Amino acid sequence: MPYLIRYVFDRPTGAFSPFTGISFNDDGDVVVSMLPIANADAVTVKVLASTSLTDWSHAEETEITVQSDGTIVFPRTTDPSRFFRLKVEE
């Protein structure tokens, strides 16, 4: 786990992923749960999206945000496949 990700989620060296679960809400959107963001004032956490794993774009264009409690809601999409990753910037 990169240092900045460990810092944002207050994870010690050797700790596992900050992701804690995946579920669906009543609208059929995917809800990803993570540990709460501990150091949000010092960094920016973004969700990047791709349909090919090669072309990544800022997912804010599709209105995906990371809540301070670590919850991310991914709206339903018509794309046959969609991949997401977190990016942390200072």
HTML snippet that shows the backbone in 3Dmol.js (N, CA, C, O; Angstrom):
<script src="https://3Dmol.org/build/3Dmol-min.js"></script>
<div id="view" style="width:600px;height:400px;position:relative"></div>
<script>
const pdb = `
ATOM      1  N   MET A   1       0.851  -1.162   0.000  1.00  0.00           N
ATOM      2  CA  MET A   1       0.000   0.000   0.000  1.00  0.00           C
ATOM      3  C   MET A   1       0.909   1.241   0.000  1.00  0.00           C
ATOM      4  O   MET A   1       1.772   1.371   0.868  1.00  0.00           O
ATOM      5  N   PRO A   2       0.723   2.139  -0.954  1.00  0.00           N
ATOM      6  CA  PRO A   2       1.560   3.349  -1.006  1.00  0.00           C
ATOM      7  C   PRO A   2       1.448   4.170   0.278  1.00  0.00           C
ATOM      8  O   PRO A   2       0.421   4.155   0.957  1.00  0.00           O
ATOM      9  N   TYR A   3       2.521   4.880   0.593  1.00  0.00           N
ATOM     10  CA  TYR A   3       2.592   5.658   1.828  1.00  0.00           C
ATOM     11  C   TYR A   3       1.423   6.637   1.960  1.00  0.00           C
ATOM     12  O   TYR A   3       0.819   6.736   3.028  1.00  0.00           O
ATOM     13  N   LEU A   4       1.105   7.350   0.897  1.00  0.00           N
ATOM     14  CA  LEU A   4       0.046   8.356   0.986  1.00  0.00           C
ATOM     15  C   LEU A   4      -1.316   7.721   1.294  1.00  0.00           C
ATOM     16  O   LEU A   4      -2.105   8.295   2.045  1.00  0.00           O
ATOM     17  N   ILE A   5      -1.594   6.564   0.731  1.00  0.00           N
ATOM     18  CA  ILE A   5      -2.850   5.851   1.037  1.00  0.00           C
ATOM     19  C   ILE A   5      -2.853   5.441   2.512  1.00  0.00           C
ATOM     20  O   ILE A   5      -3.870   5.588   3.191  1.00  0.00           O
ATOM     21  N   ARG A   6      -1.734   4.932   3.008  1.00  0.00           N
ATOM     22  CA  ARG A   6      -1.660   4.564   4.430  1.00  0.00           C
ATOM     23  C   ARG A   6      -1.883   5.785   5.312  1.00  0.00           C
ATOM     24  O   ARG A   6      -2.567   5.695   6.331  1.00  0.00           O
ATOM     25  N   TYR A   7      -1.314   6.923   4.933  1.00  0.00           N
ATOM     26  CA  TYR A   7      -1.469   8.154   5.702  1.00  0.00           C
ATOM     27  C   TYR A   7      -2.929   8.615   5.735  1.00  0.00           C
ATOM     28  O   TYR A   7      -3.448   8.959   6.797  1.00  0.00           O
ATOM     29  N   VAL A   8      -3.582   8.623   4.587  1.00  0.00           N
ATOM     30  CA  VAL A   8      -4.966   9.092   4.495  1.00  0.00           C
ATOM     31  C   VAL A   8      -5.903   8.244   5.349  1.00  0.00           C
ATOM     32  O   VAL A   8      -6.824   8.771   5.974  1.00  0.00           O
ATOM     33  N   PHE A   9      -5.674   6.944   5.377  1.00  0.00           N
ATOM     34  CA  PHE A   9      -6.555   6.054   6.132  1.00  0.00           C
ATOM     35  C   PHE A   9      -5.983   5.667   7.490  1.00  0.00           C
ATOM     36  O   PHE A   9      -6.552   4.827   8.187  1.00  0.00           O
ATOM     37  N   ASP A  10      -4.849   6.282   7.872  1.00  0.00           N
ATOM     38  CA  ASP A  10      -4.220   6.026   9.162  1.00  0.00           C
ATOM     39  C   ASP A  10      -3.962   4.534   9.367  1.00  0.00           C
ATOM     40  O   ASP A  10      -4.338   3.958  10.387  1.00  0.00           O
ATOM     41  N   ARG A  11      -3.312   3.923   8.374  1.00  0.00           N
ATOM     42  CA  ARG A  11      -3.015   2.488   8.410  1.00  0.00           C
ATOM     43  C   ARG A  11      -1.537   2.283   8.703  1.00  0.00           C
ATOM     44  O   ARG A  11      -0.708   2.991   8.131  1.00  0.00           O
ATOM     45  N   PRO A  12      -1.170   1.340   9.574  1.00  0.00           N
ATOM     46  CA  PRO A  12       0.238   1.086   9.862  1.00  0.00           C
ATOM     47  C   PRO A  12       0.916   0.325   8.714  1.00  0.00           C
ATOM     48  O   PRO A  12       0.247  -0.261   7.863  1.00  0.00           O
ATOM     49  N   THR A  13       2.234   0.346   8.707  1.00  0.00           N
ATOM     50  CA  THR A  13       2.991  -0.416   7.715  1.00  0.00           C
ATOM     51  C   THR A  13       2.602  -1.883   7.818  1.00  0.00           C
ATOM     52  O   THR A  13       2.493  -2.427   8.917  1.00  0.00           O
ATOM     53  N   GLY A  14       2.394  -2.518   6.680  1.00  0.00           N
ATOM     54  CA  GLY A  14       2.023  -3.926   6.656  1.00  0.00           C
ATOM     55  C   GLY A  14       0.534  -4.181   6.789  1.00  0.00           C
ATOM     56  O   GLY A  14       0.095  -5.330   6.753  1.00  0.00           O
ATOM     57  N   ALA A  15      -0.249  -3.119   6.942  1.00  0.00           N
ATOM     58  CA  ALA A  15      -1.703  -3.286   7.089  1.00  0.00           C
ATOM     59  C   ALA A  15      -2.328  -3.640   5.747  1.00  0.00           C
ATOM     60  O   ALA A  15      -1.758  -3.381   4.687  1.00  0.00           O
ATOM     61  N   PHE A  16      -3.487  -4.226   5.818  1.00  0.00           N
ATOM     62  CA  PHE A  16      -4.216  -4.592   4.619  1.00  0.00           C
ATOM     63  C   PHE A  16      -4.965  -3.389   4.053  1.00  0.00           C
ATOM     64  O   PHE A  16      -4.877  -2.284   4.590  1.00  0.00           O
ATOM     65  N   SER A  17      -5.673  -3.602   3.007  1.00  0.00           N
ATOM     66  CA  SER A  17      -6.424  -2.578   2.294  1.00  0.00           C
ATOM     67  C   SER A  17      -7.404  -1.846   3.205  1.00  0.00           C
ATOM     68  O   SER A  17      -7.917  -2.425   4.163  1.00  0.00           O
ATOM     69  N   PRO A  18      -7.666  -0.561   2.904  1.00  0.00           N
ATOM     70  CA  PRO A  18      -8.649   0.189   3.684  1.00  0.00           C
ATOM     71  C   PRO A  18     -10.096  -0.164   3.320  1.00  0.00           C
ATOM     72  O   PRO A  18     -11.024   0.299   3.983  1.00  0.00           O
ATOM     73  N   PHE A  19     -10.299  -0.968   2.289  1.00  0.00           N
ATOM     74  CA  PHE A  19     -11.656  -1.323   1.865  1.00  0.00           C
ATOM     75  C   PHE A  19     -12.259  -2.340   2.821  1.00  0.00           C
ATOM     76  O   PHE A  19     -11.610  -3.320   3.188  1.00  0.00           O
ATOM     77  N   THR A  20     -13.508  -2.102   3.223  1.00  0.00           N
ATOM     78  CA  THR A  20     -14.137  -2.982   4.214  1.00  0.00           C
ATOM     79  C   THR A  20     -15.361  -3.718   3.693  1.00  0.00           C
ATOM     80  O   THR A  20     -15.827  -4.653   4.343  1.00  0.00           O
ATOM     81  N   GLY A  21     -15.900  -3.325   2.539  1.00  0.00           N
ATOM     82  CA  GLY A  21     -17.071  -4.040   2.033  1.00  0.00           C
ATOM     83  C   GLY A  21     -17.635  -3.436   0.761  1.00  0.00           C
ATOM     84  O   GLY A  21     -17.344  -2.295   0.405  1.00  0.00           O
ATOM     85  N   ILE A  22     -18.449  -4.234   0.087  1.00  0.00           N
ATOM     86  CA  ILE A  22     -19.153  -3.807  -1.121  1.00  0.00           C
ATOM     87  C   ILE A  22     -20.604  -4.248  -0.981  1.00  0.00           C
ATOM     88  O   ILE A  22     -20.883  -5.379  -0.584  1.00  0.00           O
ATOM     89  N   SER A  23     -21.528  -3.342  -1.311  1.00  0.00           N
ATOM     90  CA  SER A  23     -22.952  -3.668  -1.247  1.00  0.00           C
ATOM     91  C   SER A  23     -23.684  -2.878  -2.324  1.00  0.00           C
ATOM     92  O   SER A  23     -23.059  -2.183  -3.126  1.00  0.00           O
ATOM     93  N   PHE A  24     -24.999  -2.986  -2.341  1.00  0.00           N
ATOM     94  CA  PHE A  24     -25.839  -2.239  -3.277  1.00  0.00           C
ATOM     95  C   PHE A  24     -26.882  -1.458  -2.490  1.00  0.00           C
ATOM     96  O   PHE A  24     -27.412  -1.958  -1.498  1.00  0.00           O
ATOM     97  N   ASN A  25     -27.182  -0.231  -2.923  1.00  0.00           N
ATOM     98  CA  ASN A  25     -28.238   0.526  -2.269  1.00  0.00           C
ATOM     99  C   ASN A  25     -29.580   0.242  -2.949  1.00  0.00           C
ATOM    100  O   ASN A  25     -29.646  -0.576  -3.867  1.00  0.00           O
ATOM    101  N   ASP A  26     -30.641   0.908  -2.507  1.00  0.00           N
ATOM    102  CA  ASP A  26     -31.983   0.653  -3.036  1.00  0.00           C
ATOM    103  C   ASP A  26     -32.127   1.006  -4.507  1.00  0.00           C
ATOM    104  O   ASP A  26     -33.017   0.486  -5.182  1.00  0.00           O
ATOM    105  N   ASP A  27     -31.252   1.896  -5.024  1.00  0.00           N
ATOM    106  CA  ASP A  27     -31.297   2.280  -6.431  1.00  0.00           C
ATOM    107  C   ASP A  27     -30.487   1.344  -7.314  1.00  0.00           C
ATOM    108  O   ASP A  27     -30.468   1.513  -8.533  1.00  0.00           O
ATOM    109  N   GLY A  28     -29.819   0.365  -6.724  1.00  0.00           N
ATOM    110  CA  GLY A  28     -28.991  -0.555  -7.482  1.00  0.00           C
ATOM    111  C   GLY A  28     -27.577  -0.065  -7.708  1.00  0.00           C
ATOM    112  O   GLY A  28     -26.815  -0.682  -8.451  1.00  0.00           O
ATOM    113  N   ASP A  29     -27.213   1.060  -7.061  1.00  0.00           N
ATOM    114  CA  ASP A  29     -25.850   1.584  -7.171  1.00  0.00           C
ATOM    115  C   ASP A  29     -24.913   0.754  -6.300  1.00  0.00           C
ATOM    116  O   ASP A  29     -25.317   0.228  -5.263  1.00  0.00           O
ATOM    117  N   VAL A  30     -23.664   0.643  -6.730  1.00  0.00           N
ATOM    118  CA  VAL A  30     -22.663  -0.059  -5.940  1.00  0.00           C
ATOM    119  C   VAL A  30     -22.153   0.879  -4.856  1.00  0.00           C
ATOM    120  O   VAL A  30     -21.808   2.028  -5.133  1.00  0.00           O
ATOM    121  N   VAL A  31     -22.104   0.387  -3.622  1.00  0.00           N
ATOM    122  CA  VAL A  31     -21.612   1.161  -2.482  1.00  0.00           C
ATOM    123  C   VAL A  31     -20.369   0.455  -1.940  1.00  0.00           C
ATOM    124  O   VAL A  31     -20.441  -0.685  -1.480  1.00  0.00           O
ATOM    125  N   VAL A  32     -19.238   1.144  -1.999  1.00  0.00           N
ATOM    126  CA  VAL A  32     -17.990   0.601  -1.484  1.00  0.00           C
ATOM    127  C   VAL A  32     -17.708   1.278  -0.150  1.00  0.00           C
ATOM    128  O   VAL A  32     -17.721   2.504  -0.050  1.00  0.00           O
ATOM    129  N   SER A  33     -17.456   0.475   0.866  1.00  0.00           N
ATOM    130  CA  SER A  33     -17.164   0.999   2.202  1.00  0.00           C
ATOM    131  C   SER A  33     -15.671   0.867   2.483  1.00  0.00           C
ATOM    132  O   SER A  33     -15.049  -0.152   2.186  1.00  0.00           O
ATOM    133  N   MET A  34     -15.119   1.927   3.063  1.00  0.00           N
ATOM    134  CA  MET A  34     -13.718   1.935   3.448  1.00  0.00           C
ATOM    135  C   MET A  34     -13.617   2.458   4.871  1.00  0.00           C
ATOM    136  O   MET A  34     -14.605   2.901   5.458  1.00  0.00           O
ATOM    137  N   LEU A  35     -12.428   2.401   5.407  1.00  0.00           N
ATOM    138  CA  LEU A  35     -12.185   3.038   6.693  1.00  0.00           C
ATOM    139  C   LEU A  35     -12.398   4.537   6.527  1.00  0.00           C
ATOM    140  O   LEU A  35     -12.213   5.060   5.428  1.00  0.00           O
ATOM    141  N   PRO A  36     -12.779   5.236   7.582  1.00  0.00           N
ATOM    142  CA  PRO A  36     -12.933   6.691   7.471  1.00  0.00           C
ATOM    143  C   PRO A  36     -11.613   7.351   7.075  1.00  0.00           C
ATOM    144  O   PRO A  36     -10.535   6.889   7.449  1.00  0.00           O
ATOM    145  N   ILE A  37     -11.716   8.427   6.321  1.00  0.00           N
ATOM    146  CA  ILE A  37     -10.530   9.170   5.908  1.00  0.00           C
ATOM    147  C   ILE A  37     -10.051   9.975   7.110  1.00  0.00           C
ATOM    148  O   ILE A  37     -10.769  10.838   7.616  1.00  0.00           O
ATOM    149  N   ALA A  38      -8.837   9.689   7.563  1.00  0.00           N
ATOM    150  CA  ALA A  38      -8.321  10.283   8.792  1.00  0.00           C
ATOM    151  C   ALA A  38      -7.626  11.627   8.566  1.00  0.00           C
ATOM    152  O   ALA A  38      -7.654  12.487   9.447  1.00  0.00           O
ATOM    153  N   ASN A  39      -7.020  11.816   7.430  1.00  0.00           N
ATOM    154  CA  ASN A  39      -6.210  13.007   7.200  1.00  0.00           C
ATOM    155  C   ASN A  39      -6.654  13.741   5.937  1.00  0.00           C
ATOM    156  O   ASN A  39      -5.822  14.091   5.100  1.00  0.00           O
ATOM    157  N   ALA A  40      -7.944  13.973   5.795  1.00  0.00           N
ATOM    158  CA  ALA A  40      -8.495  14.573   4.584  1.00  0.00           C
ATOM    159  C   ALA A  40      -8.061  16.018   4.377  1.00  0.00           C
ATOM    160  O   ALA A  40      -8.052  16.492   3.241  1.00  0.00           O
ATOM    161  N   ASP A  41      -7.704  16.726   5.436  1.00  0.00           N
ATOM    162  CA  ASP A  41      -7.307  18.127   5.298  1.00  0.00           C
ATOM    163  C   ASP A  41      -5.964  18.285   4.595  1.00  0.00           C
ATOM    164  O   ASP A  41      -5.699  19.327   3.996  1.00  0.00           O
ATOM    165  N   ALA A  42      -5.126  17.274   4.661  1.00  0.00           N
ATOM    166  CA  ALA A  42      -3.776  17.375   4.125  1.00  0.00           C
ATOM    167  C   ALA A  42      -3.662  16.912   2.672  1.00  0.00           C
ATOM    168  O   ALA A  42      -2.676  17.219   2.002  1.00  0.00           O
ATOM    169  N   VAL A  43      -4.662  16.178   2.180  1.00  0.00           N
ATOM    170  CA  VAL A  43      -4.572  15.600   0.835  1.00  0.00           C
ATOM    171  C   VAL A  43      -5.919  15.670   0.129  1.00  0.00           C
ATOM    172  O   VAL A  43      -6.939  15.999   0.734  1.00  0.00           O
ATOM    173  N   THR A  44      -5.901  15.355  -1.161  1.00  0.00           N
ATOM    174  CA  THR A  44      -7.115  15.235  -1.953  1.00  0.00           C
ATOM    175  C   THR A  44      -7.253  13.774  -2.385  1.00  0.00           C
ATOM    176  O   THR A  44      -6.320  13.201  -2.948  1.00  0.00           O
ATOM    177  N   VAL A  45      -8.407  13.178  -2.123  1.00  0.00           N
ATOM    178  CA  VAL A  45      -8.674  11.806  -2.527  1.00  0.00           C
ATOM    179  C   VAL A  45      -9.625  11.852  -3.715  1.00  0.00           C
ATOM    180  O   VAL A  45     -10.700  12.446  -3.638  1.00  0.00           O
ATOM    181  N   LYS A  46      -9.220  11.220  -4.814  1.00  0.00           N
ATOM    182  CA  LYS A  46     -10.041  11.198  -6.025  1.00  0.00           C
ATOM    183  C   LYS A  46     -10.316   9.758  -6.426  1.00  0.00           C
ATOM    184  O   LYS A  46      -9.533   8.854  -6.134  1.00  0.00           O
ATOM    185  N   VAL A  47     -11.430   9.563  -7.094  1.00  0.00           N
ATOM    186  CA  VAL A  47     -11.758   8.272  -7.675  1.00  0.00           C
ATOM    187  C   VAL A  47     -11.543   8.394  -9.176  1.00  0.00           C
ATOM    188  O   VAL A  47     -12.111   9.273  -9.825  1.00  0.00           O
ATOM    189  N   LEU A  48     -10.722   7.507  -9.722  1.00  0.00           N
ATOM    190  CA  LEU A  48     -10.489   7.484 -11.151  1.00  0.00           C
ATOM    191  C   LEU A  48     -11.254   6.315 -11.753  1.00  0.00           C
ATOM    192  O   LEU A  48     -11.387   5.262 -11.129  1.00  0.00           O
ATOM    193  N   ALA A  49     -11.758   6.507 -12.969  1.00  0.00           N
ATOM    194  CA  ALA A  49     -12.563   5.473 -13.625  1.00  0.00           C
ATOM    195  C   ALA A  49     -11.999   5.162 -15.001  1.00  0.00           C
ATOM    196  O   ALA A  49     -11.425   6.027 -15.662  1.00  0.00           O
ATOM    197  N   SER A  50     -12.169   3.915 -15.423  1.00  0.00           N
ATOM    198  CA  SER A  50     -11.720   3.494 -16.743  1.00  0.00           C
ATOM    199  C   SER A  50     -12.570   2.326 -17.225  1.00  0.00           C
ATOM    200  O   SER A  50     -13.056   1.528 -16.424  1.00  0.00           O
ATOM    201  N   THR A  51     -12.741   2.236 -18.511  1.00  0.00           N
ATOM    202  CA  THR A  51     -13.402   1.060 -19.078  1.00  0.00           C
ATOM    203  C   THR A  51     -12.382   0.116 -19.691  1.00  0.00           C
ATOM    204  O   THR A  51     -12.730  -0.976 -20.139  1.00  0.00           O
ATOM    205  N   SER A  52     -11.105   0.542 -19.712  1.00  0.00           N
ATOM    206  CA  SER A  52     -10.090  -0.277 -20.375  1.00  0.00           C
ATOM    207  C   SER A  52      -8.857  -0.561 -19.511  1.00  0.00           C
ATOM    208  O   SER A  52      -7.972  -1.296 -19.948  1.00  0.00           O
ATOM    209  N   LEU A  53      -8.774  -0.015 -18.325  1.00  0.00           N
ATOM    210  CA  LEU A  53      -7.611  -0.119 -17.440  1.00  0.00           C
ATOM    211  C   LEU A  53      -6.380   0.582 -17.998  1.00  0.00           C
ATOM    212  O   LEU A  53      -5.301   0.481 -17.414  1.00  0.00           O
ATOM    213  N   THR A  54      -6.519   1.294 -19.121  1.00  0.00           N
ATOM    214  CA  THR A  54      -5.389   2.040 -19.668  1.00  0.00           C
ATOM    215  C   THR A  54      -5.660   3.540 -19.711  1.00  0.00           C
ATOM    216  O   THR A  54      -4.742   4.336 -19.511  1.00  0.00           O
ATOM    217  N   ASP A  55      -6.886   3.935 -19.964  1.00  0.00           N
ATOM    218  CA  ASP A  55      -7.246   5.344 -20.027  1.00  0.00           C
ATOM    219  C   ASP A  55      -8.028   5.723 -18.778  1.00  0.00           C
ATOM    220  O   ASP A  55      -9.206   5.390 -18.653  1.00  0.00           O
ATOM    221  N   TRP A  56      -7.367   6.426 -17.845  1.00  0.00           N
ATOM    222  CA  TRP A  56      -7.999   6.808 -16.580  1.00  0.00           C
ATOM    223  C   TRP A  56      -8.402   8.268 -16.640  1.00  0.00           C
ATOM    224  O   TRP A  56      -7.657   9.104 -17.152  1.00  0.00           O
ATOM    225  N   SER A  57      -9.556   8.569 -16.127  1.00  0.00           N
ATOM    226  CA  SER A  57     -10.021   9.953 -16.077  1.00  0.00           C
ATOM    227  C   SER A  57     -10.563  10.236 -14.685  1.00  0.00           C
ATOM    228  O   SER A  57     -10.878   9.312 -13.936  1.00  0.00           O
ATOM    229  N   HIS A  58     -10.670  11.507 -14.342  1.00  0.00           N
ATOM    230  CA  HIS A  58     -11.227  11.854 -13.039  1.00  0.00           C
ATOM    231  C   HIS A  58     -12.706  11.512 -13.029  1.00  0.00           C
ATOM    232  O   HIS A  58     -13.471  11.989 -13.867  1.00  0.00           O
ATOM    233  N   ALA A  59     -13.095  10.701 -12.096  1.00  0.00           N
ATOM    234  CA  ALA A  59     -14.475  10.229 -12.031  1.00  0.00           C
ATOM    235  C   ALA A  59     -15.446  11.289 -11.551  1.00  0.00           C
ATOM    236  O   ALA A  59     -16.655  11.062 -11.569  1.00  0.00           O
ATOM    237  N   GLU A  60     -14.947  12.455 -11.117  1.00  0.00           N
ATOM    238  CA  GLU A  60     -15.868  13.524 -10.743  1.00  0.00           C
ATOM    239  C   GLU A  60     -16.780  13.862 -11.914  1.00  0.00           C
ATOM    240  O   GLU A  60     -17.895  14.345 -11.716  1.00  0.00           O
ATOM    241  N   GLU A  61     -16.314  13.612 -13.120  1.00  0.00           N
ATOM    242  CA  GLU A  61     -17.135  13.847 -14.306  1.00  0.00           C
ATOM    243  C   GLU A  61     -18.404  12.997 -14.270  1.00  0.00           C
ATOM    244  O   GLU A  61     -19.421  13.363 -14.859  1.00  0.00           O
ATOM    245  N   THR A  62     -18.338  11.862 -13.577  1.00  0.00           N
ATOM    246  CA  THR A  62     -19.506  11.003 -13.438  1.00  0.00           C
ATOM    247  C   THR A  62     -20.101  11.107 -12.039  1.00  0.00           C
ATOM    248  O   THR A  62     -20.885  10.256 -11.621  1.00  0.00           O
ATOM    249  N   GLU A  63     -19.718  12.162 -11.320  1.00  0.00           N
ATOM    250  CA  GLU A  63     -20.266  12.485 -10.003  1.00  0.00           C
ATOM    251  C   GLU A  63     -20.020  11.418  -8.943  1.00  0.00           C
ATOM    252  O   GLU A  63     -20.918  11.087  -8.169  1.00  0.00           O
ATOM    253  N   ILE A  64     -18.814  10.886  -8.909  1.00  0.00           N
ATOM    254  CA  ILE A  64     -18.432   9.934  -7.876  1.00  0.00           C
ATOM    255  C   ILE A  64     -17.569  10.678  -6.874  1.00  0.00           C
ATOM    256  O   ILE A  64     -16.569  11.294  -7.242  1.00  0.00           O
ATOM    257  N   THR A  65     -17.955  10.622  -5.612  1.00  0.00           N
ATOM    258  CA  THR A  65     -17.187  11.304  -4.577  1.00  0.00           C
ATOM    259  C   THR A  65     -16.905  10.360  -3.418  1.00  0.00           C
ATOM    260  O   THR A  65     -17.641   9.403  -3.180  1.00  0.00           O
ATOM    261  N   VAL A  66     -15.846  10.645  -2.720  1.00  0.00           N
ATOM    262  CA  VAL A  66     -15.497   9.892  -1.519  1.00  0.00           C
ATOM    263  C   VAL A  66     -16.035  10.674  -0.331  1.00  0.00           C
ATOM    264  O   VAL A  66     -15.634  11.818  -0.113  1.00  0.00           O
ATOM    265  N   GLN A  67     -16.929  10.080   0.436  1.00  0.00           N
ATOM    266  CA  GLN A  67     -17.478  10.727   1.623  1.00  0.00           C
ATOM    267  C   GLN A  67     -16.448  10.681   2.748  1.00  0.00           C
ATOM    268  O   GLN A  67     -15.560   9.828   2.728  1.00  0.00           O
ATOM    269  N   SER A  68     -16.545  11.566   3.714  1.00  0.00           N
ATOM    270  CA  SER A  68     -15.575  11.604   4.804  1.00  0.00           C
ATOM    271  C   SER A  68     -15.599  10.341   5.659  1.00  0.00           C
ATOM    272  O   SER A  68     -14.611  10.025   6.322  1.00  0.00           O
ATOM    273  N   ASP A  69     -16.725   9.612   5.651  1.00  0.00           N
ATOM    274  CA  ASP A  69     -16.784   8.363   6.412  1.00  0.00           C
ATOM    275  C   ASP A  69     -16.200   7.188   5.641  1.00  0.00           C
ATOM    276  O   ASP A  69     -16.225   6.056   6.125  1.00  0.00           O
ATOM    277  N   GLY A  70     -15.669   7.448   4.429  1.00  0.00           N
ATOM    278  CA  GLY A  70     -15.041   6.400   3.640  1.00  0.00           C
ATOM    279  C   GLY A  70     -15.973   5.680   2.696  1.00  0.00           C
ATOM    280  O   GLY A  70     -15.596   4.651   2.136  1.00  0.00           O
ATOM    281  N   THR A  71     -17.175   6.183   2.499  1.00  0.00           N
ATOM    282  CA  THR A  71     -18.144   5.540   1.611  1.00  0.00           C
ATOM    283  C   THR A  71     -18.064   6.152   0.217  1.00  0.00           C
ATOM    284  O   THR A  71     -17.980   7.370   0.063  1.00  0.00           O
ATOM    285  N   ILE A  72     -18.092   5.291  -0.794  1.00  0.00           N
ATOM    286  CA  ILE A  72     -18.139   5.734  -2.181  1.00  0.00           C
ATOM    287  C   ILE A  72     -19.353   5.077  -2.827  1.00  0.00           C
ATOM    288  O   ILE A  72     -19.523   3.861  -2.743  1.00  0.00           O
ATOM    289  N   VAL A  73     -20.197   5.880  -3.471  1.00  0.00           N
ATOM    290  CA  VAL A  73     -21.363   5.342  -4.184  1.00  0.00           C
ATOM    291  C   VAL A  73     -21.099   5.478  -5.680  1.00  0.00           C
ATOM    292  O   VAL A  73     -20.889   6.580  -6.187  1.00  0.00           O
ATOM    293  N   PHE A  74     -21.113   4.355  -6.372  1.00  0.00           N
ATOM    294  CA  PHE A  74     -20.896   4.334  -7.814  1.00  0.00           C
ATOM    295  C   PHE A  74     -22.251   4.207  -8.503  1.00  0.00           C
ATOM    296  O   PHE A  74     -22.904   3.170  -8.390  1.00  0.00           O
ATOM    297  N   PRO A  75     -22.682   5.251  -9.217  1.00  0.00           N
ATOM    298  CA  PRO A  75     -23.977   5.186  -9.899  1.00  0.00           C
ATOM    299  C   PRO A  75     -24.011   4.053 -10.923  1.00  0.00           C
ATOM    300  O   PRO A  75     -22.988   3.670 -11.490  1.00  0.00           O
ATOM    301  N   ARG A  76     -25.197   3.538 -11.138  1.00  0.00           N
ATOM    302  CA  ARG A  76     -25.369   2.501 -12.153  1.00  0.00           C
ATOM    303  C   ARG A  76     -24.898   3.043 -13.491  1.00  0.00           C
ATOM    304  O   ARG A  76     -25.055   4.229 -13.780  1.00  0.00           O
ATOM    305  N   THR A  77     -24.330   2.186 -14.289  1.00  0.00           N
ATOM    306  CA  THR A  77     -23.796   2.602 -15.576  1.00  0.00           C
ATOM    307  C   THR A  77     -24.195   1.605 -16.653  1.00  0.00           C
ATOM    308  O   THR A  77     -24.490   0.445 -16.367  1.00  0.00           O
ATOM    309  N   THR A  78     -24.200   2.071 -17.885  1.00  0.00           N
ATOM    310  CA  THR A  78     -24.514   1.176 -19.002  1.00  0.00           C
ATOM    311  C   THR A  78     -23.249   0.577 -19.604  1.00  0.00           C
ATOM    312  O   THR A  78     -23.324  -0.259 -20.505  1.00  0.00           O
ATOM    313  N   ASP A  79     -22.075   1.005 -19.108  1.00  0.00           N
ATOM    314  CA  ASP A  79     -20.825   0.432 -19.603  1.00  0.00           C
ATOM    315  C   ASP A  79     -20.756  -1.044 -19.255  1.00  0.00           C
ATOM    316  O   ASP A  79     -21.087  -1.426 -18.132  1.00  0.00           O
ATOM    317  N   PRO A  80     -20.334  -1.882 -20.193  1.00  0.00           N
ATOM    318  CA  PRO A  80     -20.261  -3.320 -19.903  1.00  0.00           C
ATOM    319  C   PRO A  80     -19.233  -3.661 -18.835  1.00  0.00           C
ATOM    320  O   PRO A  80     -19.416  -4.616 -18.080  1.00  0.00           O
ATOM    321  N   SER A  81     -18.156  -2.889 -18.765  1.00  0.00           N
ATOM    322  CA  SER A  81     -17.165  -3.085 -17.709  1.00  0.00           C
ATOM    323  C   SER A  81     -16.636  -1.719 -17.292  1.00  0.00           C
ATOM    324  O   SER A  81     -16.460  -0.821 -18.116  1.00  0.00           O
ATOM    325  N   ARG A  82     -16.390  -1.588 -16.008  1.00  0.00           N
ATOM    326  CA  ARG A  82     -15.924  -0.309 -15.467  1.00  0.00           C
ATOM    327  C   ARG A  82     -14.979  -0.625 -14.325  1.00  0.00           C
ATOM    328  O   ARG A  82     -15.284  -1.461 -13.476  1.00  0.00           O
ATOM    329  N   PHE A  83     -13.845   0.032 -14.300  1.00  0.00           N
ATOM    330  CA  PHE A  83     -12.833  -0.186 -13.283  1.00  0.00           C
ATOM    331  C   PHE A  83     -12.602   1.128 -12.548  1.00  0.00           C
ATOM    332  O   PHE A  83     -12.675   2.204 -13.142  1.00  0.00           O
ATOM    333  N   PHE A  84     -12.320   1.030 -11.240  1.00  0.00           N
ATOM    334  CA  PHE A  84     -12.117   2.221 -10.419  1.00  0.00           C
ATOM    335  C   PHE A  84     -10.863   2.049  -9.576  1.00  0.00           C
ATOM    336  O   PHE A  84     -10.484   0.937  -9.211  1.00  0.00           O
ATOM    337  N   ARG A  85     -10.227   3.179  -9.276  1.00  0.00           N
ATOM    338  CA  ARG A  85      -9.089   3.166  -8.355  1.00  0.00           C
ATOM    339  C   ARG A  85      -9.044   4.506  -7.621  1.00  0.00           C
ATOM    340  O   ARG A  85      -9.579   5.507  -8.096  1.00  0.00           O
ATOM    341  N   LEU A  86      -8.401   4.504  -6.465  1.00  0.00           N
ATOM    342  CA  LEU A  86      -8.228   5.729  -5.685  1.00  0.00           C
ATOM    343  C   LEU A  86      -6.905   6.379  -6.037  1.00  0.00           C
ATOM    344  O   LEU A  86      -5.903   5.708  -6.284  1.00  0.00           O
ATOM    345  N   LYS A  87      -6.927   7.699  -6.052  1.00  0.00           N
ATOM    346  CA  LYS A  87      -5.706   8.463  -6.240  1.00  0.00           C
ATOM    347  C   LYS A  87      -5.659   9.505  -5.128  1.00  0.00           C
ATOM    348  O   LYS A  87      -6.632  10.223  -4.894  1.00  0.00           O
ATOM    349  N   VAL A  88      -4.523   9.579  -4.450  1.00  0.00           N
ATOM    350  CA  VAL A  88      -4.337  10.532  -3.359  1.00  0.00           C
ATOM    351  C   VAL A  88      -3.250  11.511  -3.788  1.00  0.00           C
ATOM    352  O   VAL A  88      -2.167  11.113  -4.216  1.00  0.00           O
ATOM    353  N   GLU A  89      -3.562  12.803  -3.664  1.00  0.00           N
ATOM    354  CA  GLU A  89      -2.611  13.841  -4.044  1.00  0.00           C
ATOM    355  C   GLU A  89      -2.391  14.793  -2.871  1.00  0.00           C
ATOM    356  O   GLU A  89      -3.303  15.064  -2.090  1.00  0.00           O
ATOM    357  N   GLU A  90      -1.171  15.288  -2.768  1.00  0.00           N
ATOM    358  CA  GLU A  90      -0.860  16.270  -1.719  1.00  0.00           C
ATOM    359  C   GLU A  90      -1.295  17.641  -2.150  1.00  0.00           C
ATOM    360  O   GLU A  90      -1.120  18.606  -1.405  1.00  0.00           O
TER     361      GLU A  90
END
`;
const viewer = $3Dmol.createViewer("view");
viewer.addModel(pdb, "pdb");
viewer.setStyle({}, {cartoon: {color: "spectrum"}});
viewer.zoomTo();
viewer.render();
</script>
